[in-house]
Amino acid sequence: MESVLPFALLCFTSFFTLVNPLGTMPVFLSMTNGMTEEERHKIVRKATIVSFLILVSFTFCGQFLFQFFGISTNGFRIAGGFVIFKIGYDMLQAHYTHVKLNEKEMKTYADDISITPLSIPMLCGPGAIANGIVLMEDATDFVMKGVLIGVIAVVFILTYCILRASTRLLQLIGETGNNVMMRLMGLILMVIAVECFTSGVKPILEEIIKQGIHG
């Protein structure tokens, strides 16, 4: 990264799309059907705080986990690219979320839906975690690391505001508007996934070619 601004823009675009508060809105409303606004606000507040803490923890601890399990960063970029691409593809088809819930599961989670499934895996899923770990590797100095954490915080503040106002927002943009936004964000996410995949494949191919030449 040559400057902080493009890095911050990449962080915001990828995290906002992966957290996907707009796509979570209809599912959130269906899960909290019959609840008061105060109860919904309490669920949203808890879900966003928990999601933020989990995502930041994985973002910071990802490199230690790599070392512990002997996983290469490039291998994780390739796997993360596949995960993010799949989520982006689902969004391009205007699927509200990659998490599917039936009535029985909704009743099971009714006691504390703020943790599961709202926080994990809807707001803080494998795609967001993979993205956080990869971007922390790209953050070469303390300024970029600070920008990364700051952007994650901003995304979850926006998520809190969007879900809190979900009833009014869904009425305002309508189902068609929501589907259009989902498709656009899905396309952006697929492009980011391809970049993530190629950045992981390139060093591996270069190493293979180098070994072939010297061999």
JOLINFEN-V154151 format. One record per residue. N is the residue number from 1. OMEGA is omega in whole degrees, 0 to 359 (none if undefined). Layout:
BEGIN
n->{N & N}
omega->{OMEGA & OMEGA}
END
This chain:
BEGIN
n->{1 & 2 & 3 & 4 & 5 & 6 & 7 & 8 & 9 & 10 & 11 & 12 & 13 & 14 & 15 & 16 & 17 & 18 & 19 & 20 & 21 & 22 & 23 & 24 & 25 & 26 & 27 & 28 & 29 & 30 & 31 & 32 & 33 & 34 & 35 & 36 & 37 & 38 & 39 & 40 & 41 & 42 & 43 & 44 & 45 & 46 & 47 & 48 & 49 & 50 & 51 & 52 & 53 & 54 & 55 & 56 & 57 & 58 & 59 & 60 & 61 & 62 & 63 & 64 & 65 & 66 & 67 & 68 & 69 & 70 & 71 & 72 & 73 & 74 & 75 & 76 & 77 & 78 & 79 & 80 & 81 & 82 & 83 & 84 & 85 & 86 & 87 & 88 & 89 & 90 & 91 & 92 & 93 & 94 & 95 & 96 & 97 & 98 & 99 & 100 & 101 & 102 & 103 & 104 & 105 & 106 & 107 & 108 & 109 & 110 & 111 & 112 & 113 & 114 & 115 & 116 & 117 & 118 & 119 & 120 & 121 & 122 & 123 & 124 & 125 & 126 & 127 & 128 & 129 & 130 & 131 & 132 & 133 & 134 & 135 & 136 & 137 & 138 & 139 & 140 & 141 & 142 & 143 & 144 & 145 & 146 & 147 & 148 & 149 & 150 & 151 & 152 & 153 & 154 & 155 & 156 & 157 & 158 & 159 & 160 & 161 & 162 & 163 & 164 & 165 & 166 & 167 & 168 & 169 & 170 & 171 & 172 & 173 & 174 & 175 & 176 & 177 & 178 & 179 & 180 & 181 & 182 & 183 & 184 & 185 & 186 & 187 & 188 & 189 & 190 & 191 & 192 & 193 & 194 & 195 & 196 & 197 & 198 & 199 & 200 & 201 & 202 & 203 & 204 & 205 & 206 & 207 & 208 & 209 & 210 & 211 & 212 & 213 & 214 & 215}
omega->{183 & 179 & 184 & 185 & 177 & 179 & 179 & 179 & 178 & 179 & 183 & 182 & 183 & 182 & 180 & 180 & 181 & 176 & 170 & 179 & 180 & 179 & 180 & 184 & 182 & 179 & 179 & 180 & 180 & 180 & 182 & 180 & 180 & 179 & 177 & 178 & 180 & 178 & 178 & 180 & 179 & 179 & 181 & 181 & 181 & 182 & 182 & 179 & 179 & 180 & 179 & 182 & 180 & 183 & 178 & 179 & 179 & 180 & 180 & 187 & 184 & 182 & 178 & 177 & 178 & 181 & 182 & 182 & 180 & 181 & 178 & 179 & 181 & 177 & 179 & 177 & 180 & 179 & 178 & 177 & 178 & 181 & 181 & 179 & 180 & 179 & 178 & 179 & 178 & 180 & 179 & 175 & 180 & 170 & 185 & 182 & 178 & 177 & 181 & 183 & 173 & 185 & 181 & 179 & 179 & 179 & 179 & 183 & 186 & 182 & 181 & 181 & 180 & 179 & 178 & 11 & 188 & 180 & 177 & 10 & 185 & 183 & 181 & 182 & 181 & 179 & 179 & 179 & 178 & 180 & 180 & 181 & 180 & 181 & 176 & 176 & 180 & 180 & 189 & 180 & 184 & 179 & 180 & 178 & 177 & 177 & 180 & 180 & 178 & 179 & 177 & 179 & 180 & 180 & 181 & 172 & 177 & 178 & 178 & 181 & 181 & 181 & 179 & 180 & 187 & 181 & 181 & 182 & 181 & 176 & 184 & 184 & 180 & 182 & 180 & 178 & 179 & 179 & 179 & 179 & 179 & 181 & 179 & 179 & 178 & 179 & 178 & 182 & 179 & 177 & 178 & 180 & 179 & 178 & 179 & 180 & 183 & 178 & 175 & 183 & 186 & 180 & 180 & 178 & 179 & 179 & 178 & 180 & 180 & 179 & 178 & 180 & 181 & 180 & none}
END
